[in-house]
C-alpha cells in the first residue's frame, strides 16, 4: 500500500488543458504531488458545471516532451474566484 501522506508538493507551472466534452479549457498547473494537482484555468461557462466527483481529463505539456500527456482526474474542489499568474480572473480546480 502506498503512503502518500509524506509526499512533497511541487509548485510547478506547466501549460495544461481541461477537457470538458469537446472543449479544451486552457490553464496552468499551480502545484503537483503524488496525490493530485491544482489547475488554474481560464474562466469559461463550461467550468460552471464542475463539482466535486466530476471526472475531467487533463492534458499536460511536459517540458521534456513535445506531445501532450493525458491524465484522468477527479475534481476534489472548485474555486470560482481564483486569479492566474497574470492577475486575470480564473477558476481553480483541485
Secondary structure, 3 states (H helix, E strand, C coil): CCCCCCCCCECCCCEEEEEECCEEEEEEEEEEECCEEEEEEECCHHHHHCCCCCEEEEEEECCCCCCEEEEEEECCCEEEEEECCCCCEEEEEC
